Structure formats: structure tokens, C-alpha cells
Amino acid sequence: MVLDEVILHIGTGKTGSTSIQYFLLTNRERLLRNGYLAQIPEDFLASMKPEEIEWCSDAALELGLATLQSAVATSGATRLLWSWEALSNRAFSASLERVWRVKEALPANAYRVIVYLRRQDHWLRSAYLQWGMKDNLERGPTLPFEEWYSRLRAGRLRWWRAEDLDYRALLEPWIQVFGRDSLEVRVYERDQLSGRSAVADFREHSGLPKDPGYRVDIEEVNQTFCLELHELVAMYGEVVGGDAPPSPLLCYLDEAARDPFFQSPGFSRFAYSPRIARALLEDCEPSNAWVARELLGRDDGRLFHEPWPEVDDRETPNQRRTRETILPILTHLTMVEHQRTTYVLDRYREQQADLGQHRDALSELTGQLTALREELAATQARVHALSNRPTLSQRIRFRLTQPLRRLRAAMRARGV
């Protein structure tokens, strides 16, 4: 089946992809009514191993394409929208055959490839907090930023390579397969995003039909914790042996991070050396300038508008938080949980009191019902007794016929 259009949202990672996918999931039925079948990673990756998911192995790709083909065949949709940020990973796009495989498996009259690019130093900070600390994808003790970045540049991380930050190299295979006109490059900077958010920008520039019925109250997903909460996660990993923290803990901390307590100025935000950031941006500048000129038509070659970080000779490296500095957080979380527990217990006691009152009322009603049943049984017994008594006509007939019966009996006795 040849589709009218295929829209591929290929990421990149750390540019609001999860929020976009949540928007697609939330509005899936409405999108389908508009002729668009929306597919996200969770539709086909549940059975895959983590390393196959992120590195976009051949097995993961084939499973994804087979799932898409089956969904298209059963949905009746004429347009497909597939969002999967792993498609922009260099481990995937470095193989031109894989990009061609996507196009061959999804034949369409028109293609649209949407990619969001984040300034590399900002991506680096977010990636380290998410994958280096919060999820700890490397396993083992949490690596200090400098060591994590060193491994990234040396290609010794399990999940990412420095090549992922070369946006020209990342996009050229997609241009070669789908054509430059099919590529929509969006810059992940607040001032360059429509509506100042990835979801609003995606709705505006993805080519989806304008529909006021879309649910747009989508919260940002994978929000960054304050540094102290990240350190708390890292300490957990070190105490339990370095495994990634369990999902319930991360979900709990995701909720806790929205507490105004953690938004106060007393908490830290992770920042690494401006020297590292500037060196990274200088390395990436030729690639970024090419994207700006060739793909966005910007003669000045400026892909990102925000100013570069300033180098301060007095800068100090991030200090790992000690157990003593984490103690106030644990105290606050304990107090919050105590308040929640107290509230739940109070509600439980209120409900138990209400339940006791309901039990008393039910007992009283049960007693009344029992009395009514007994009264009904007595009434039924009286009715039954009355129904078995002879009627007045029967009694009169009996009295009138009694002498005749006696006479007949006497005559029989005498043989008359």
C-alpha cells in the first residue's frame, strides 16, 4: 500500500521528543479521524532489550517497520506519523542502508523528515544529567562529568558517541535518501520554537491539520532535577551496587522535583566548565554553520542565537554533594511523606468513623427488617389459619344435613 504521506520525527534526543510522543499518544484517536496514524516507540519496543532500543539495531528496526506496516493495514489511514528519536543516532544513520530500508518499507507519495537540533553544550549538560546520573545507563558508580565526557569523546560510552553532535554528518544520509526538500530542521531554542515549546512547535511545523480538538495540556517530560536530587539518585546507585535506580524511585523524584521547595535559590543547577562548552562549540561550529546556510538559508551561518558561555578564570568545578548536604533533602522528603501519611491516616479514620455510623444504621435497619419479617410471617400464619376454616354456608349445610345423615344411618342399621 502506497501512503499519501509519511512524516518521520527522528529526534534528536533531549529535544522534547518524549513530550511530542506523549502529545501524539494523547491525541491518537483524533489524529486517526484526520487520516493520520501516529506511532511512537512504546508501540513496538516493549519486547526489546535496552541496548537494542537505543542503538536502533537491525532487529529493533525490522520490528518497528513490521509493526508500522501492520498498523497501517488495519487502520485504514492514508498518512503515517512515526516518532522515534533513535533514528537520529549516528549508530543508525551511519548505515545508509538502514535509512534506505525505512523508505523502502514505507512507500509514500510524499515524505517529511522532521528533526530538532539542540546546541551541543546544552545537549551535553542535559544528556549527562539524564543518562549519566538520573538513569545511570553506564551502570556502576556514577561517573563524574569530566570522566563521562572523556568517555563520550573517546567513543567508550555504551549509548552515545561524540559523532552524535556533528549535525551535518547526522543529516546528510537523510538528505541523500529523502531529498533536501523533505527535511524540516527545527532549532531547539526557546526563542526559535513556535509557542516556546517543542510540542507547540511540532504542531505548527509537522504538517498536521489544524484541529482545535487536540489536547495540548501536555506537561514536559524528563524534566531536569536540581543537582541535589541527582546526587541523591547517584548515592542510591552507589549504595545498592550501581544498578540503575528503579522506575518507582524516579517517578517519585519526578513528582518531588515539582515541589516549590526544590525551586528555591538554595538549590544548585548543574553547570560544567565554560572552557569545555566553548571548546565543544568551536569543534561543532563548521557543522552548525553548514546546517544554518544550506538547510535554513541563513547567510550569517548562525544556527543558534543564544550567546556562548563566557570563560571565567575563577570558575570552580562542580563539587559532589556529600551525605551531609543531602540530609536536608531527605529531611524535607520525610516531612512531606509524613504530611501525606498523616493526611491519608486522617482520611482513613474519618472513613472508619463514617463506616461505623453506617454499620450502626445498617444494624438498626437490619433489626427493623427482622421485625417486619416476623410480623409478616405471623400475618401469613393467620391468613393460612383463616383460609382453612369452613365458611358460614358450609357450617349451615353441615348442621342442616346432620339429622338426615343420622336417619340414613339408623335405617341402614335396621336393614330397611
Number of C-alpha atoms within 10 A of each C-alpha: 10 12 16 15 18 23 22 23 26 19 23 25 22 20 22 22 26 22 18 25 22 18 21 24 16 16 16 17 15 16 22 17 10 16 18 24 24 24 23 22 16 12 13 18 17 10 10 14 10 13 13 14 18 20 19 24 17 12 12 20 22 16 16 23 18 15 16 22 15 11 17 21 12 8 12 12 19 19 23 25 21 21 22 22 25 22 25 23 23 22 19 20 22 17 11 14 12 19 18 16 14 17 14 10 13 19 15 18 10 14 22 20 23 20 25 24 21 21 19 22 21 13 18 21 19 19 16 19 21 19 15 23 29 25 22 22 19 18 18 15 19 25 17 14 21 13 11 18 21 13 17 19 14 11 14 14 17 14 16 20 19 18 17 19 26 18 22 19 15 22 20 17 19 19 15 12 16 18 14 16 11 16 18 17 17 20 21 23 20 12 13 14 19 17 14 13 19 24 25 16 18 23 20 15 14 16 10 15 12 10 11 7 9 16 12 13 9 13 11 15 13 17 14 17 22 17 20 22 24 22 22 21 22 25 20 18 23 16 11 12 12 17 19 24 19 10 10 9 12 16 12 10 19 17 11 16 17 12 12 8 13 19 13 10 8 8 14 15 14 18 13 17 17 17 15 15 21 17 12 16 19 12 14 18 17 15 19 23 21 19 21 20 15 13 17 17 11 14 11 9 18 16 21 19 11 11 6 12 14 11 13 10 8 6 11 9 11 15 8 11 16 12 12 8 12 15 13 12 17 14 11 13 14 12 12 14 12 12 12 12 12 12 12 12 12 12 12 12 12 12 12 12 12 12 12 12 12 12 12 12 12 12 12 12 12 12 12 12 12 12 12 12 12 12 12 12 12 12 12 12 12 12 11 11 10 11 10 9 10 9 11 9 9 11 11 11 11 12 11 11 10 11 11 11 11 11 11 11 11 12 10 10 9 7 6 7
